Amino acid sequence: MQPDVCIITPISYEHTDILGKTLTLIAAEKIRHHQKGQYCRQFPQPEEADAAIAAVCDKQGAKLIRVGKDVTYRSTKFDDSKQSFSGQGKVRQL
């Protein structure tokens, strides 16, 4: 399966026994399967993780979009069955 977009939620020190001991290693592991030309939407990250994600996107020709900087959003509905939101920024509709 080849998704059009990858979403990276905030990275922290989780699953360090599998993903790595630093935020750089964890971020790189989480994004390593991202494909050339895909969009990567990333939520705010610690500086170390942000730099690792940006480096992988640059190397793979992925289009990095930072939520909170390049685009903004607000939740319009949230319940047990779904979540909806609206957004604006410099991104085409996916």
N, C-alpha and C positions, 0 to 999 in steps of 0.2 A: 504494500500500500504506500502511495506517495502523497502525503498531505500537502496542501497548498500553503499552510501556515503552521508554525510552531509557536507555542506560547510558553514562556519561561516565567514561572511565578517566583516570588522572592526566594533566594537561595540562602540556606543557613547550614549549620553543621549538623546534617542529618545523614544517616547511613554511612558514616565515615569509614566503616570497615569495608564497604563495597565501593564507594564513590571516590574516596580520597580523604586526606587529612586536612587539606587547605581549601579555602573558598575557590581558589583558582582551579584546583583539580576537580572539585565537585562541579563547578560551572562547565568546565571543558567536557566532563563526562556526560552531563545532562544534554549538551548541545552537539555532541560529536557525530550524531547521525543526521544532522540537518543537511539538506541538499542544496546544491547550487541553484540560485534563482528563486528559492522560496523566501517567503516573508518570515521573519522572526520578530514576534512581539514580545517585548520583555517588560515586566513590571519593575519598579525601582529596585536596584540591587546595591549591595555594598560595593565600594569602588573596585576592590580586587576582583569580584565576580563580574562586574560590568566590563572591565578591561578584558577578561578572558573571553566573554561572550562576543564582544566586539571583534577581537582578534580572529576567532573562529569564523564569524560571519564574513569578515573581510577576506580571509583565506579561501573560503568556499564560495564567494560571490553571492552570499545571502543578503537580503535587504533587511537591515536591523531597524526596528521602530520601537522607540522607548516610550512606554506609557507614562504620562505625566510630563513629558518633555515634547515629544513629537505629536502625540495625541492625548486627549483627555476624555474621560468618560464619567457617567453617573448612572447609578443603579436606578432602574425604573420599576422593577418588580422582582420580588424574591419570595419564594415559598418552597414547600417541600418538593414540588414537581419541576420547577424551573427557575432560572434567573434571567432577567432581561436587562439590557442597558443601552444607553445611547452614547454616541461618541462623536468627536469632531477632531480634525487635524489634517495633516498632509498625507493621507493614505487613501488609496483607491478602495472601493467596496469589495470585500471578499465574501 
